[in-house]
């Protein structure tokens, strides 16, 4: 293949990857995630975030809340970005914020149960354990290295309530959007009832999302002022402008990596439980993009080709939690130095977790 053909092929791969990525369901999921993030940025009291995620909060509270918060969303490493950006923007300490950034894609309940069903309960349980452990270790390490900078980001805001609105209004606003996100990301393996075809490509989950959208519009009309709605939309669009272009660039680059490094070639280097094999699996997982739950069948096929349990666990942990889009985007939010540190910690801790898994299994 000459250089011109290689360039044309690469461009075609990137374009096709972007087209495949921006399917209707993922686009809707991303849009919902951005609006949830905009709601956090515009409606959540800064003091409430500082109370549970701030640098002065007892670690046993802030880090466990951050880790558990990640369990609530079935999101990938890209979809978690706008949520992470808004939480950090509202004053969250870098430790709890990065704990949440890792735990969101790594520990979501759907991924854990899907792993257990497809790969075995031993791997499923270990994945859950390591996802929690690693999210805490990564957050604590980031806080140890950069925690002193959080003091410069302190906010002094009166009031300790989560929102200026009654709790049930705020809860309804976010709960409806969360249900929309869970519904649109439903798959035959997770919530098969929602993937039943109604008419052509129209599935039950699309009907559910439309019903929830009308419910959200009703909540907005009933309880929210025009100024509050405008602020919410403006914050969402602002986050979209920051995250989305970098996300698309990262997806295109990840497509190139996937095209030029075939899984069979990777499998030949991750067939044993060595430090190198686990490191390679972690690094490849950290650079490639995995949509929510897609890492499980990919790992299953690699294990069928000879990948051992250790590197498989390393890939399961690093793959959904990190990607080129994540690194590019958090470098915009945190700075390149912190982004590279986060990348390194994910790879190192995933490698260690893989080694331990290999010895256990």
Secondary structure, DSSP 8 states (H G I E B T S, - for coil): --HHHHHHHHHHHHHHHHHHHT-HHHHHHHHHHHHHHHHHHHHS-HHHHHHHHSTTS-HHHHHHHHHHHHHT----TTHHHHHHHHHHHTT--HHHHHHHHHHHHHS-HHHHHHHHHHH-HHHHHHHHHHHHHHHHHHHHHHHHHHGGGGGGG----S---S-SS-HHHHHHHHHHHHHHHHHHT--TTT-GGGG-EEETTEEHHHHHHHHHHHHHHHHHHHH--HHHHHHHHHHHHHHHHHHHHHHHHHHHHHHHHHHHS-HHHHHTTSSS--HHHHHHHHHHHHHS---TTHHHHHHHHHHHTT--HHHHHHHHHHHHH--HHHHHHHHHHH-HHHHHHHHHHHHHHHHHHHHHHHHH-
